[in-house]
């Protein structure tokens, strides 16, 4: 059976700084999840900043 996916989409409700802060806050809460995949859907304008933050954290969040 495929692994369930939980995705969070916050559309345009965050600027770059707030989007990065959010994923930094989410990371420790989600780091130990093994039975689900987690994805975030930040605003298009914050994609590169959020991706960089997730990479720096070594996060499994997609």
mmCIF file of the N, C-alpha and C atoms, coordinates in Angstrom:
data_MODEL
# 
_entry.id   MODEL 
# 
loop_
_atom_site.group_PDB 
_atom_site.id 
_atom_site.type_symbol 
_atom_site.label_atom_id 
_atom_site.label_alt_id 
_atom_site.label_comp_id 
_atom_site.label_asym_id 
_atom_site.label_entity_id 
_atom_site.label_seq_id 
_atom_site.pdbx_PDB_ins_code 
_atom_site.Cartn_x 
_atom_site.Cartn_y 
_atom_site.Cartn_z 
_atom_site.occupancy 
_atom_site.B_iso_or_equiv 
_atom_site.pdbx_formal_charge 
_atom_site.auth_seq_id 
_atom_site.auth_comp_id 
_atom_site.auth_asym_id 
_atom_site.auth_atom_id 
_atom_site.pdbx_PDB_model_num 
ATOM 1   N N  . UNK A 1 1  ? 0.842  -1.168 0.000  1.00 0.00 ? 1  UNK A N  1 
ATOM 2   C CA . UNK A 1 1  ? 0.000  0.000  0.000  1.00 0.00 ? 1  UNK A CA 1 
ATOM 3   C C  . UNK A 1 1  ? 0.898  1.245  0.000  1.00 0.00 ? 1  UNK A C  1 
ATOM 4   N N  . UNK A 1 2  ? 0.517  2.280  -0.771 1.00 0.00 ? 2  UNK A N  1 
ATOM 5   C CA . UNK A 1 2  ? 1.325  3.497  -0.810 1.00 0.00 ? 2  UNK A CA 1 
ATOM 6   C C  . UNK A 1 2  ? 1.320  4.213  0.543  1.00 0.00 ? 2  UNK A C  1 
ATOM 7   N N  . UNK A 1 3  ? 2.393  4.907  0.811  1.00 0.00 ? 3  UNK A N  1 
ATOM 8   C CA . UNK A 1 3  ? 2.497  5.665  2.057  1.00 0.00 ? 3  UNK A CA 1 
ATOM 9   C C  . UNK A 1 3  ? 1.579  6.895  1.977  1.00 0.00 ? 3  UNK A C  1 
ATOM 10  N N  . UNK A 1 4  ? 0.799  7.152  3.033  1.00 0.00 ? 4  UNK A N  1 
ATOM 11  C CA . UNK A 1 4  ? -0.064 8.339  3.034  1.00 0.00 ? 4  UNK A CA 1 
ATOM 12  C C  . UNK A 1 4  ? 0.777  9.621  2.949  1.00 0.00 ? 4  UNK A C  1 
ATOM 13  N N  . UNK A 1 5  ? 0.207  10.631 2.324  1.00 0.00 ? 5  UNK A N  1 
ATOM 14  C CA . UNK A 1 5  ? 0.868  11.922 2.165  1.00 0.00 ? 5  UNK A CA 1 
ATOM 15  C C  . UNK A 1 5  ? 0.048  12.991 2.863  1.00 0.00 ? 5  UNK A C  1 
ATOM 16  N N  . UNK A 1 6  ? 0.706  13.764 3.715  1.00 0.00 ? 6  UNK A N  1 
ATOM 17  C CA . UNK A 1 6  ? 0.077  14.915 4.353  1.00 0.00 ? 6  UNK A CA 1 
ATOM 18  C C  . UNK A 1 6  ? 0.744  16.147 3.766  1.00 0.00 ? 6  UNK A C  1 
ATOM 19  N N  . UNK A 1 7  ? -0.050 17.035 3.175  1.00 0.00 ? 7  UNK A N  1 
ATOM 20  C CA . UNK A 1 7  ? 0.502  18.243 2.558  1.00 0.00 ? 7  UNK A CA 1 
ATOM 21  C C  . UNK A 1 7  ? -0.148 19.474 3.169  1.00 0.00 ? 7  UNK A C  1 
ATOM 22  N N  . UNK A 1 8  ? 0.673  20.472 3.418  1.00 0.00 ? 8  UNK A N  1 
ATOM 23  C CA . UNK A 1 8  ? 0.176  21.742 3.948  1.00 0.00 ? 8  UNK A CA 1 
ATOM 24  C C  . UNK A 1 8  ? 0.369  22.832 2.912  1.00 0.00 ? 8  UNK A C  1 
ATOM 25  N N  . UNK A 1 9  ? -0.708 23.505 2.574  1.00 0.00 ? 9  UNK A N  1 
ATOM 26  C CA . UNK A 1 9  ? -0.689 24.547 1.557  1.00 0.00 ? 9  UNK A CA 1 
ATOM 27  C C  . UNK A 1 9  ? -1.131 25.849 2.198  1.00 0.00 ? 9  UNK A C  1 
ATOM 28  N N  . UNK A 1 10 ? -0.230 26.818 2.244  1.00 0.00 ? 10 UNK A N  1 
ATOM 29  C CA . UNK A 1 10 ? -0.632 28.075 2.876  1.00 0.00 ? 10 UNK A CA 1 
ATOM 30  C C  . UNK A 1 10 ? -0.728 29.226 1.887  1.00 0.00 ? 10 UNK A C  1 
ATOM 31  N N  . UNK A 1 11 ? -0.743 28.920 0.624  1.00 0.00 ? 11 UNK A N  1 
ATOM 32  C CA . UNK A 1 11 ? -0.957 29.874 -0.466 1.00 0.00 ? 11 UNK A CA 1 
ATOM 33  C C  . UNK A 1 11 ? -0.115 31.130 -0.281 1.00 0.00 ? 11 UNK A C  1 
ATOM 34  N N  . UNK A 1 12 ? -0.725 32.291 -0.326 1.00 0.00 ? 12 UNK A N  1 
ATOM 35  C CA . UNK A 1 12 ? 0.019  33.553 -0.271 1.00 0.00 ? 12 UNK A CA 1 
ATOM 36  C C  . UNK A 1 12 ? -0.058 34.214 1.097  1.00 0.00 ? 12 UNK A C  1 
ATOM 37  N N  . UNK A 1 13 ? -0.244 33.434 2.144  1.00 0.00 ? 13 UNK A N  1 
ATOM 38  C CA . UNK A 1 13 ? -0.423 33.992 3.477  1.00 0.00 ? 13 UNK A CA 1 
ATOM 39  C C  . UNK A 1 13 ? 0.883  34.201 4.234  1.00 0.00 ? 13 UNK A C  1 
ATOM 40  N N  . UNK A 1 14 ? 2.017  33.979 3.614  1.00 0.00 ? 14 UNK A N  1 
ATOM 41  C CA . UNK A 1 14 ? 3.313  34.164 4.273  1.00 0.00 ? 14 UNK A CA 1 
ATOM 42  C C  . UNK A 1 14 ? 4.279  34.827 3.296  1.00 0.00 ? 14 UNK A C  1 
ATOM 43  N N  . UNK A 1 15 ? 5.137  35.712 3.817  1.00 0.00 ? 15 UNK A N  1 
ATOM 44  C CA . UNK A 1 15 ? 6.220  36.226 2.982  1.00 0.00 ? 15 UNK A CA 1 
ATOM 45  C C  . UNK A 1 15 ? 7.407  35.262 3.104  1.00 0.00 ? 15 UNK A C  1 
ATOM 46  N N  . UNK A 1 16 ? 8.518  35.568 2.444  1.00 0.00 ? 16 UNK A N  1 
ATOM 47  C CA . UNK A 1 16 ? 9.677  34.655 2.436  1.00 0.00 ? 16 UNK A CA 1 
ATOM 48  C C  . UNK A 1 16 ? 10.127 34.328 3.852  1.00 0.00 ? 16 UNK A C  1 
ATOM 49  N N  . UNK A 1 17 ? 10.325 35.338 4.656  1.00 0.00 ? 17 UNK A N  1 
ATOM 50  C CA . UNK A 1 17 ? 10.831 35.145 6.020  1.00 0.00 ? 17 UNK A CA 1 
ATOM 51  C C  . UNK A 1 17 ? 9.870  34.302 6.842  1.00 0.00 ? 17 UNK A C  1 
ATOM 52  N N  . UNK A 1 18 ? 8.576  34.606 6.756  1.00 0.00 ? 18 UNK A N  1 
ATOM 53  C CA . UNK A 1 18 ? 7.575  33.855 7.521  1.00 0.00 ? 18 UNK A CA 1 
ATOM 54  C C  . UNK A 1 18 ? 7.485  32.409 7.048  1.00 0.00 ? 18 UNK A C  1 
ATOM 55  N N  . UNK A 1 19 ? 7.624  32.180 5.749  1.00 0.00 ? 19 UNK A N  1 
ATOM 56  C CA . UNK A 1 19 ? 7.567  30.819 5.205  1.00 0.00 ? 19 UNK A CA 1 
ATOM 57  C C  . UNK A 1 19 ? 8.735  29.986 5.726  1.00 0.00 ? 19 UNK A C  1 
ATOM 58  N N  . UNK A 1 20 ? 9.921  30.575 5.755  1.00 0.00 ? 20 UNK A N  1 
ATOM 59  C CA . UNK A 1 20 ? 11.098 29.866 6.273  1.00 0.00 ? 20 UNK A CA 1 
ATOM 60  C C  . UNK A 1 20 ? 10.933 29.606 7.763  1.00 0.00 ? 20 UNK A C  1 
ATOM 61  N N  . UNK A 1 21 ? 10.444 30.591 8.503  1.00 0.00 ? 21 UNK A N  1 
ATOM 62  C CA . UNK A 1 21 ? 10.207 30.401 9.939  1.00 0.00 ? 21 UNK A CA 1 
ATOM 63  C C  . UNK A 1 21 ? 9.239  29.248 10.182 1.00 0.00 ? 21 UNK A C  1 
ATOM 64  N N  . UNK A 1 22 ? 8.191  29.168 9.365  1.00 0.00 ? 22 UNK A N  1 
ATOM 65  C CA . UNK A 1 22 ? 7.195  28.111 9.538  1.00 0.00 ? 22 UNK A CA 1 
ATOM 66  C C  . UNK A 1 22 ? 7.811  26.724 9.348  1.00 0.00 ? 22 UNK A C  1 
ATOM 67  N N  . UNK A 1 23 ? 8.596  26.527 8.293  1.00 0.00 ? 23 UNK A N  1 
ATOM 68  C CA . UNK A 1 23 ? 9.177  25.191 8.099  1.00 0.00 ? 23 UNK A CA 1 
ATOM 69  C C  . UNK A 1 23 ? 10.215 24.875 9.170  1.00 0.00 ? 23 UNK A C  1 
ATOM 70  N N  . UNK A 1 24 ? 10.902 25.881 9.671  1.00 0.00 ? 24 UNK A N  1 
ATOM 71  C CA . UNK A 1 24 ? 11.849 25.649 10.778 1.00 0.00 ? 24 UNK A CA 1 
ATOM 72  C C  . UNK A 1 24 ? 11.104 25.245 12.051 1.00 0.00 ? 24 UNK A C  1 
ATOM 73  N N  . UNK A 1 25 ? 9.906  25.793 12.257 1.00 0.00 ? 25 UNK A N  1 
ATOM 74  C CA . UNK A 1 25 ? 9.084  25.412 13.411 1.00 0.00 ? 25 UNK A CA 1 
ATOM 75  C C  . UNK A 1 25 ? 8.473  24.023 13.225 1.00 0.00 ? 25 UNK A C  1 
ATOM 76  N N  . UNK A 1 26 ? 8.095  23.687 11.992 1.00 0.00 ? 26 UNK A N  1 
ATOM 77  C CA . UNK A 1 26 ? 7.479  22.388 11.714 1.00 0.00 ? 26 UNK A CA 1 
ATOM 78  C C  . UNK A 1 26 ? 8.482  21.238 11.790 1.00 0.00 ? 26 UNK A C  1 
ATOM 79  N N  . UNK A 1 27 ? 9.701  21.486 11.370 1.00 0.00 ? 27 UNK A N  1 
ATOM 80  C CA . UNK A 1 27 ? 10.704 20.419 11.266 1.00 0.00 ? 27 UNK A CA 1 
ATOM 81  C C  . UNK A 1 27 ? 10.820 19.563 12.529 1.00 0.00 ? 27 UNK A C  1 
ATOM 82  N N  . UNK A 1 28 ? 11.040 20.134 13.715 1.00 0.00 ? 28 UNK A N  1 
ATOM 83  C CA . UNK A 1 28 ? 11.194 19.263 14.892 1.00 0.00 ? 28 UNK A CA 1 
ATOM 84  C C  . UNK A 1 28 ? 9.922  18.500 15.254 1.00 0.00 ? 28 UNK A C  1 
ATOM 85  N N  . UNK A 1 29 ? 8.785  19.011 14.837 1.00 0.00 ? 29 UNK A N  1 
ATOM 86  C CA . UNK A 1 29 ? 7.520  18.334 15.137 1.00 0.00 ? 29 UNK A CA 1 
ATOM 87  C C  . UNK A 1 29 ? 7.285  17.139 14.222 1.00 0.00 ? 29 UNK A C  1 
ATOM 88  N N  . UNK A 1 30 ? 7.919  17.152 13.059 1.00 0.00 ? 30 UNK A N  1 
ATOM 89  C CA . UNK A 1 30 ? 7.636  16.139 12.040 1.00 0.00 ? 30 UNK A CA 1 
ATOM 90  C C  . UNK A 1 30 ? 8.805  15.202 11.765 1.00 0.00 ? 30 UNK A C  1 
ATOM 91  N N  . UNK A 1 31 ? 9.962  15.492 12.333 1.00 0.00 ? 31 UNK A N  1 
ATOM 92  C CA . UNK A 1 31 ? 11.178 14.765 11.987 1.00 0.00 ? 31 UNK A CA 1 
ATOM 93  C C  . UNK A 1 31 ? 11.088 13.264 12.275 1.00 0.00 ? 31 UNK A C  1 
ATOM 94  N N  . UNK A 1 32 ? 10.338 12.860 13.270 1.00 0.00 ? 32 UNK A N  1 
ATOM 95  C CA . UNK A 1 32 ? 10.277 11.441 13.633 1.00 0.00 ? 32 UNK A CA 1 
ATOM 96  C C  . UNK A 1 32 ? 9.143  10.664 12.960 1.00 0.00 ? 32 UNK A C  1 
ATOM 97  N N  . UNK A 1 33 ? 8.356  11.309 12.132 1.00 0.00 ? 33 UNK A N  1 
ATOM 98  C CA . UNK A 1 33 ? 7.265  10.604 11.456 1.00 0.00 ? 33 UNK A CA 1 
ATOM 99  C C  . UNK A 1 33 ? 7.842  9.629  10.437 1.00 0.00 ? 33 UNK A C  1 
ATOM 100 N N  . UNK A 1 34 ? 7.401  8.390  10.498 1.00 0.00 ? 34 UNK A N  1 
ATOM 101 C CA . UNK A 1 34 ? 7.917  7.364  9.586  1.00 0.00 ? 34 UNK A CA 1 
ATOM 102 C C  . UNK A 1 34 ? 6.808  6.714  8.752  1.00 0.00 ? 34 UNK A C  1 
ATOM 103 N N  . UNK A 1 35 ? 5.568  6.877  9.165  1.00 0.00 ? 35 UNK A N  1 
ATOM 104 C CA . UNK A 1 35 ? 4.479  6.176  8.488  1.00 0.00 ? 35 UNK A CA 1 
ATOM 105 C C  . UNK A 1 35 ? 3.717  7.048  7.503  1.00 0.00 ? 35 UNK A C  1 
ATOM 106 N N  . UNK A 1 36 ? 4.134  8.309  7.369  1.00 0.00 ? 36 UNK A N  1 
ATOM 107 C CA . UNK A 1 36 ? 3.519  9.217  6.405  1.00 0.00 ? 36 UNK A CA 1 
ATOM 108 C C  . UNK A 1 36 ? 4.608  10.068 5.762  1.00 0.00 ? 36 UNK A C  1 
ATOM 109 N N  . UNK A 1 37 ? 4.325  10.517 4.543  1.00 0.00 ? 37 UNK A N  1 
ATOM 110 C CA . UNK A 1 37 ? 5.179  11.504 3.892  1.00 0.00 ? 37 UNK A CA 1 
ATOM 111 C C  . UNK A 1 37 ? 4.588  12.867 4.189  1.00 0.00 ? 37 UNK A C  1 
ATOM 112 N N  . UNK A 1 38 ? 5.435  13.863 4.366  1.00 0.00 ? 38 UNK A N  1 
ATOM 113 C CA . UNK A 1 38 ? 4.972  15.217 4.654  1.00 0.00 ? 38 UNK A CA 1 
ATOM 114 C C  . UNK A 1 38 ? 5.499  16.148 3.571  1.00 0.00 ? 38 UNK A C  1 
ATOM 115 N N  . UNK A 1 39 ? 4.620  16.990 3.049  1.00 0.00 ? 39 UNK A N  1 
ATOM 116 C CA . UNK A 1 39 ? 5.004  17.977 2.039  1.00 0.00 ? 39 UNK A CA 1 
ATOM 117 C C  . UNK A 1 39 ? 4.437  19.331 2.428  1.00 0.00 ? 39 UNK A C  1 
ATOM 118 N N  . UNK A 1 40 ? 5.166  20.374 2.087  1.00 0.00 ? 40 UNK A N  1 
ATOM 119 C CA . UNK A 1 40 ? 4.661  21.727 2.278  1.00 0.00 ? 40 UNK A CA 1 
ATOM 120 C C  . UNK A 1 40 ? 4.540  22.386 0.913  1.00 0.00 ? 40 UNK A C  1 
ATOM 121 N N  . UNK A 1 41 ? 3.578  23.265 0.799  1.00 0.00 ? 41 UNK A N  1 
ATOM 122 C CA . UNK A 1 41 ? 3.315  23.957 -0.459 1.00 0.00 ? 41 UNK A CA 1 
ATOM 123 C C  . UNK A 1 41 ? 3.343  25.460 -0.195 1.00 0.00 ? 41 UNK A C  1 
ATOM 124 N N  . UNK A 1 42 ? 4.541  26.023 -0.110 1.00 0.00 ? 42 UNK A N  1 
ATOM 125 C CA . UNK A 1 42 ? 4.652  27.452 0.169  1.00 0.00 ? 42 UNK A CA 1 
ATOM 126 C C  . UNK A 1 42 ? 4.291  28.272 -1.066 1.00 0.00 ? 42 UNK A C  1 
ATOM 127 N N  . UNK A 1 43 ? 4.156  29.575 -0.899 1.00 0.00 ? 43 UNK A N  1 
ATOM 128 C CA . UNK A 1 43 ? 3.924  30.428 -2.061 1.00 0.00 ? 43 UNK A CA 1 
ATOM 129 C C  . UNK A 1 43 ? 5.067  30.269 -3.071 1.00 0.00 ? 43 UNK A C  1 
ATOM 130 N N  . UNK A 1 44 ? 4.746  30.395 -4.335 1.00 0.00 ? 44 UNK A N  1 
ATOM 131 C CA . UNK A 1 44 ? 5.740  30.259 -5.403 1.00 0.00 ? 44 UNK A CA 1 
ATOM 132 C C  . UNK A 1 44 ? 6.943  31.158 -5.159 1.00 0.00 ? 44 UNK A C  1 
ATOM 133 N N  . UNK A 1 45 ? 6.683  32.365 -4.679 1.00 0.00 ? 45 UNK A N  1 
ATOM 134 C CA . UNK A 1 45 ? 7.760  33.332 -4.477 1.00 0.00 ? 45 UNK A CA 1 
ATOM 135 C C  . UNK A 1 45 ? 8.707  32.935 -3.348 1.00 0.00 ? 45 UNK A C  1 
ATOM 136 N N  . UNK A 1 46 ? 8.320  31.977 -2.508 1.00 0.00 ? 46 UNK A N  1 
ATOM 137 C CA . UNK A 1 46 ? 9.165  31.549 -1.389 1.00 0.00 ? 46 UNK A CA 1 
ATOM 138 C C  . UNK A 1 46 ? 9.746  30.148 -1.592 1.00 0.00 ? 46 UNK A C  1 
ATOM 139 N N  . UNK A 1 47 ? 9.495  29.534 -2.739 1.00 0.00 ? 47 UNK A N  1 
ATOM 140 C CA . UNK A 1 47 ? 9.938  28.151 -2.965 1.00 0.00 ? 47 UNK A CA 1 
ATOM 141 C C  . UNK A 1 47 ? 11.434 27.961 -2.736 1.00 0.00 ? 47 UNK A C  1 
ATOM 142 N N  . UNK A 1 48 ? 12.258 28.802 -3.322 1.00 0.00 ? 48 UNK A N  1 
ATOM 143 C CA . UNK A 1 48 ? 13.702 28.589 -3.198 1.00 0.00 ? 48 UNK A CA 1 
ATOM 144 C C  . UNK A 1 48 ? 14.178 28.786 -1.766 1.00 0.00 ? 48 UNK A C  1 
ATOM 145 N N  . UNK A 1 49 ? 13.631 29.773 -1.052 1.00 0.00 ? 49 UNK A N  1 
ATOM 146 C CA . UNK A 1 49 ? 14.029 29.998 0.342  1.00 0.00 ? 49 UNK A CA 1 
ATOM 147 C C  . UNK A 1 49 ? 13.611 28.832 1.227  1.00 0.00 ? 49 UNK A C  1 
ATOM 148 N N  . UNK A 1 50 ? 12.404 28.332 1.025  1.00 0.00 ? 50 UNK A N  1 
ATOM 149 C CA . UNK A 1 50 ? 11.907 27.210 1.827  1.00 0.00 ? 50 UNK A CA 1 
ATOM 150 C C  . UNK A 1 50 ? 12.696 25.944 1.492  1.00 0.00 ? 50 UNK A C  1 
ATOM 151 N N  . UNK A 1 51 ? 12.953 25.700 0.217  1.00 0.00 ? 51 UNK A N  1 
ATOM 152 C CA . UNK A 1 51 ? 13.737 24.521 -0.177 1.00 0.00 ? 51 UNK A CA 1 
ATOM 153 C C  . UNK A 1 51 ? 15.131 24.575 0.441  1.00 0.00 ? 51 UNK A C  1 
ATOM 154 N N  . UNK A 1 52 ? 15.750 25.746 0.436  1.00 0.00 ? 52 UNK A N  1 
ATOM 155 C CA . UNK A 1 52 ? 17.079 25.905 1.030  1.00 0.00 ? 52 UNK A CA 1 
ATOM 156 C C  . UNK A 1 52 ? 17.035 25.626 2.532  1.00 0.00 ? 52 UNK A C  1 
ATOM 157 N N  . UNK A 1 53 ? 16.029 26.157 3.216  1.00 0.00 ? 53 UNK A N  1 
ATOM 158 C CA . UNK A 1 53 ? 15.899 25.934 4.662  1.00 0.00 ? 53 UNK A CA 1 
ATOM 159 C C  . UNK A 1 53 ? 15.712 24.450 4.961  1.00 0.00 ? 53 UNK A C  1 
ATOM 160 N N  . UNK A 1 54 ? 14.867 23.767 4.189  1.00 0.00 ? 54 UNK A N  1 
ATOM 161 C CA . UNK A 1 54 ? 14.645 22.337 4.406  1.00 0.00 ? 54 UNK A CA 1 
ATOM 162 C C  . UNK A 1 54 ? 15.922 21.540 4.161  1.00 0.00 ? 54 UNK A C  1 
ATOM 163 N N  . UNK A 1 55 ? 16.671 21.928 3.146  1.00 0.00 ? 55 UNK A N  1 
ATOM 164 C CA . UNK A 1 55 ? 17.931 21.238 2.856  1.00 0.00 ? 55 UNK A CA 1 
ATOM 165 C C  . UNK A 1 55 ? 18.927 21.456 3.995  1.00 0.00 ? 55 UNK A C  1 
ATOM 166 N N  . UNK A 1 56 ? 19.018 22.685 4.498  1.00 0.00 ? 56 UNK A N  1 
ATOM 167 C CA . UNK A 1 56 ? 19.929 22.982 5.612  1.00 0.00 ? 56 UNK A CA 1 
ATOM 168 C C  . UNK A 1 56 ? 19.561 22.186 6.860  1.00 0.00 ? 56 UNK A C  1 
ATOM 169 N N  . UNK A 1 57 ? 18.257 21.983 7.071  1.00 0.00 ? 57 UNK A N  1 
ATOM 170 C CA . UNK A 1 57 ? 17.788 21.229 8.233  1.00 0.00 ? 57 UNK A CA 1 
ATOM 171 C C  . UNK A 1 57 ? 17.977 19.721 8.055  1.00 0.00 ? 57 UNK A C  1 
ATOM 172 N N  . UNK A 1 58 ? 18.226 19.288 6.818  1.00 0.00 ? 58 UNK A N  1 
ATOM 173 C CA . UNK A 1 58 ? 18.298 17.859 6.541  1.00 0.00 ? 58 UNK A CA 1 
ATOM 174 C C  . UNK A 1 58 ? 16.934 17.222 6.698  1.00 0.00 ? 58 UNK A C  1 
ATOM 175 N N  . UNK A 1 59 ? 15.915 17.990 6.386  1.00 0.00 ? 59 UNK A N  1 
ATOM 176 C CA . UNK A 1 59 ? 14.536 17.568 6.616  1.00 0.00 ? 59 UNK A CA 1 
ATOM 177 C C  . UNK A 1 59 ? 14.037 16.619 5.541  1.00 0.00 ? 59 UNK A C  1 
ATOM 178 N N  . UNK A 1 60 ? 13.180 15.692 5.950  1.00 0.00 ? 60 UNK A N  1 
ATOM 179 C CA . UNK A 1 60 ? 12.516 14.800 5.011  1.00 0.00 ? 60 UNK A CA 1 
ATOM 180 C C  . UNK A 1 60 ? 11.237 15.405 4.459  1.00 0.00 ? 60 UNK A C  1 
ATOM 181 N N  . UNK A 1 61 ? 10.912 16.616 4.931  1.00 0.00 ? 61 UNK A N  1 
ATOM 182 C CA . UNK A 1 61 ? 9.729  17.306 4.412  1.00 0.00 ? 61 UNK A CA 1 
ATOM 183 C C  . UNK A 1 61 ? 9.998  17.637 2.956  1.00 0.00 ? 61 UNK A C  1 
ATOM 184 N N  . UNK A 1 62 ? 9.005  17.377 2.125  1.00 0.00 ? 62 UNK A N  1 
ATOM 185 C CA . UNK A 1 62 ? 9.155  17.640 0.687  1.00 0.00 ? 62 UNK A CA 1 
ATOM 186 C C  . UNK A 1 62 ? 8.483  18.936 0.320  1.00 0.00 ? 62 UNK A C  1 
# 
